[in-house]
Amino acid sequence: MDRRTKDLVHRIHPGNVAVIDHVDLDRIAAESLLEHGVAAVVNASRSISGRYPNLGPLLLVKAGVVVIDDVGPDVFDRVREGEHVTVEGDTLLLDGEVVAKGTLLDEGSVTQAMDEARRALSATVETFAENTLAYVRREQDLLIDAVRLPELETSFKGRYALVVVRGYHFKDDLHALRGFVREMKPVVIAVDGAADACIAEGIRPDIIFGDMDSVSTRALGCGAELLVHGYTDGAAPGAAVLEALNLPHTVVTAPGTSEDVAMLLAHEQGAELVVTVGSHASAIEMLDKGRKGMASTFLVRMRLGPNLVDAKGVSQLYRTRVRTRDLMLLVGAALFSMTIVSLAVPPMRLFWEGVWDQLTQLIRVVL
């Protein structure tokens, strides 16, 4: 049980029932729940509010996960984590008593809700654009002034930087870039929970940056330089997490999202090229993250200009397929080469002549 889905996934085990409070359940959250083997999801809020066609609920129901929607916040008072509950239709039971009741989602109802949200999307995007313009005026320092950074242990001079963010297909894209990482040896900056994905791919981050609210303790102890995102109002929520673990860290104060500041950090430290994986660059992706605009993203991308390469979706760009015909040609070529070599080398030629003589004699005996 947790009102923050990204905190919950660190504690969930296969077969668990996840009780969450997540309006507009986003794709990344749904993928995390599926990755940890959740059996059912009970949402205190509406998984699709109608603001935009978020994909999270559809991923869950298509995977066979039971989703009970909009049960109300009282479920957090009536159930405790660790208790054994029963999911029956649209109802959550504890010791035979109904503790929550909502709407049982299926693929048909989710698709219908997404279609309705898609029809209303224009109004949402218009509001999103207005908020973006308002924040552009407020956060234009990101474009005009350099971000004031403390001295860092990691050197970027003469190197590429790879900024990894938990976005759509980011694990597949990171896997596709392993050759790039081996060859170019870029400075790897993992934003929050992306650090765990890097380690899973055998890539140790040089820097972990963000609020530190979705990074495992194992990743925090991997030896990376730890930079906490400090906000212009003085808040730096990630600092308390690292202080509790007695881990050295540095606070970087800047407006905007953590992934945007990570890109700026690499740029201002002198990286020759900044390559991003999983970054958020569309209105739908920003809405999935609960953002009301994308001013900082817009400004950062303008600031970095040609020094920014977005590797988002690179895993979808080209996939090698081995055709049966090509495989047969390869095997045939190998057999042909072996035959030529066998006939050309005297010892092998004598061997095959002996084999042929024995076969000839055997055939004569049989006939």
N, C-alpha and C positions, 0 to 999 in steps of 0.2 A: 504494500500500500504506500502510495506517495502522490502528492499533488503535482510533483514535477516528474514527468516520465523519464527524463534523462538521468535523474538520480535513482529511480526505481530499477532500471535495467542492470545496475551493478549488483543488485541483491537478488534478482529473480533467478529461478532455476527451472529446468524443463518440467512441464506439467503444472506449473503454478497458475493461479488465477491472479491477474494483475488488476488492482483497483486504482484507477487514476482519476484525475480531474483535468481534462485536456480538451479545451474548445478547439475545434478544427484540427483534429489529430493529423499531424503531418507525416509525410512519407518517411523521413529519416527515423522518427520515433517508431513508426510501425515496423520498419525494417529491423530496428534494434530489438523490439519485442519478439519478432519472429526468429531472429538470430539466437535469442536466449530460450527458445522453445516454449513460449507462453501457450497455455491451453485455452484460456478465456480472458477477455478484457471486459471489465465493468467500468464504464465511464460515468462519473458524476455529472459531466457536462455533455453538450451536444458534440458528437464527433464531426458533424458537418453542420455548421451554422447557416450556410447559404451565402456567405460573403464571397467565396471562391471555391472552385472544384478541387478541394484537397484530396490527395490520392490515398492517404493512410488507411482509412476504413476499408476501402476496396481491396487493398493488399491483404489485410487481415482476413476478411471473409473468403477471399479466393483461396487462401491457404488453409481454410477449414477451421480457423479460430472462431470461437463463439464470442460475439460482441453484443453486450447489453448496454444500450445507450441511454443517456440522460436520466440516471436514477436519482439524481439530487445529491446535495452535499452531506445529508444526514448519514450516508453509508459510512463515512469516516468516523462517526461517533458510535455506530452500532456494530462494527467489526474491527477486530484487532489483527495486526499482521501475525501470521503463524497459525491462526485458527483454521480448522478444517471446515470448508464451506461446500455447498452443493449448488451447482448451476442447473436450473431446471426451466427451460424455455426462456422467458423474459424475466425470470425471478432468481434472486440470490437468497439461499437458505442457510441458516446457521442453527444446527440442532433441530431441524424441522421447522424453524420459525422464519417467516419472511422478514428479511432485513433490508432488502432493496428490490425495487421493481421498475423496469424501464421498457425500452423498445428493443426487441430482438432484431438486429440488422441482418439482412441477407444481401446477396449480390444484386437482386432486382431493386430492392429499396434504396441501396447505396447508389446504384447507377442512376436511378430516378432523381435522387437528391443532388447528385453531381450535375445532371443535366439542368436542373432548375438553377443551381448556383452558376452554371456556365452562362445561362441567359441573363443573369443579373451581374455578370462580371464587369461589364462596361462601367457601371456606376462605381464599383469598387476600385477599378483601375484609375478612374478620373480622380477620386479622392486621394488615392495613392500618389498620383502625379502632383496634385496640389500640395500635399505634405512634403514631397520631395523638393519642390521649388522653394517652399518656405524654409526648409532646413538647409538648402544650398546657401541661402543668404546668411544663415546663422553660423554655418560651419565652413565658410569659404577660406578660413585660415589654413585648412588642409591643402588647399590648392596654391595659396599665395605664399604662406610661410612654411619653412621646413619644420618638421616635428622635432622638438627638443629632446634628444635622447641622451641617456647616461652612457658612460664608458662600458662597452661590452667586452666580454672575454673572447667571443667568437669573431674571427676576422672574415670580412666579406670581400676584401680587395682582390680583384682579378678572378673572382669566382661567380658562378651562377647561384641563384637561390631558388629553392623549391618550397613553396608555401602550400601545405596540405591542410584542407578544411573538410569537415564532415558535411559533404553535399551529395547531390545525386550521383550515383555510380562512382563515388570517389575511391572505393576499394578496388574496383576493376581498373580504373584509370591509373591508380598507384601501381598496381601489379604490372600494367602495360609499360610503365616507365622505369622498371627495374634496370633495364639495360642503360638507359640514360643516366641513372644514379651511379651505376658501376663505372661508366666511362667518364662522366663529367665531374663526379664527386661534388655536387652542389652543396651549399649550406642548406640543411633541411630544417625548416621551421614548421612545427606541428602546432596547429591551433586547437587548444583544449583536447577533446576526446580523440582527435585525429592522431595523437601520439601513440595510442594503443594500436591503431591500424598500421602505423609505420613499423612498429616493433614486430607485429605479426607477420609483416612482409620481410623481416630481416633488415630493416632500415632503421638505424638508430638516429633519432632526431638530434640535431645540434642545439636547437632551441625549442622550448615549449613555451607558448605564449597564450595568454587569455585569462579567463576568470578562474580557471582551475576547478570548475564545478563538475566536469565530466571526464576527468583524467583519473586513471587508476593509480593507486599508490605505487604499483610496480613500475608504471611508466614514469612517474615523477622521480623515481630512484634510479633511472637508467643512466644518469650521468650528464644529461642535457643541461644547458644553461636555462634557468627558470626565470621567465619575465612575466610579471603580473600586470594585466591591463588596469591602469588607474584612470578613473573618469574625471572630467573637469570639475565635477562637484566635490571632489576630494575622496570619493569612495574607491576602494580597491578591495573588493570582497575576496579575491583569491589570496590575498596576503595572509589572512587569518588561517586559511587551510594549510599553507606552507609553514607558517610559524608553529602550528600545532604539531607538524611532522618534523620540526627542527631542521628544515631544509633552507639553505641560502637562496635568496632570490632578489630580484631588482624590480621596482615598480616603474612602469613606463606610462606616463600620463598623456592622454590624447583623446580627442573626441572621435566618434565613429565606432564601427563594429570592430571586434578583435581581428577578424580576417583582413579588414582594410588597413588597420594599423600595422599588422604583420607585413603586408606588402610595402607600406611606406617605410617601415623599419629597414627592410632589406634594401630598398632603393636609396635611402638616405645614408646607409652604411657603405654604399659603393658597390653593390652587386652589379655585375655587367648585364645580367638579364634576370628578370623575376618570372618564374614559371609557377602557375597556380594549378592546383588539383582540387576539384570539389567546390570551387568558389561560387558564390551566389551573385548572379548578374541579371536575373529577370524578376518581374513583379511577382509572379507566382512563387518563386523560390523565397523571395523576401516575405511574402504573406505567410508562407509555411513557417518562417522563423518568428512570426508575430511582429514583423516590422511594419511601421506605418508609412515608410518611405525609404528611399535608397540614395539619399543625398551623399553620404560619405563614400559609398561605392562609386557613384558617378564622378565625384571630385577626384578620388584616388586614381581611377582609371585615366582621367584626363591628365593628371600630374605625371604618371609613369609613361604614358604614351607608348611609343614603340619599344620601350624597355620591358613591357609586360606581355607575356605569352600565356594565354589561357589554354591549358591542356585538358579542359573539361570535355568529357565525351570521347577522348582519344581511343579508349578501348572499343568504342562503337564504330570508329572510323574504318577500320580494316581488320578483318578476321581471316586468318589463314585457314583454308580448308584443303585437306588432302583428298583428292579424288581417287576412286578405285582404279581408273585408267592409268593415272600417274604412278600409283603404287605398283601396278602390274608391269609398267614399263621399267620402273626402277629395279624390280626383282629380275626381270628378263635381261636387263643390261648387266646386272651383277653376274648372273649365270653365264651369259655370253663371255664376259671377261674372264671368268674362272676357267671356262672351257678352252679359250685361246691360250691362257697361261699354261694349263695342263698339257696341251699339245706342243707348246713351244719348249718346255723344259724337258730335257732328255730323261731324267729319272721318272718324272710323272708320265711321260709318253710311254715308257716301258711298262709302267704300272697299268695304264689303261689298256695297252696291248694284251697284257696278261689277263686282265679282266675279260676282255673281248674273246680271247681264245677259250677261256673256261666256259663262258656263256655259249659259245659255238659248240663246244663238245657236249655240254649239257643238253642242248637242243637236239643234237644228233642222237643222243642216247634215248631221249624221250620219244623221238619220232621213229 
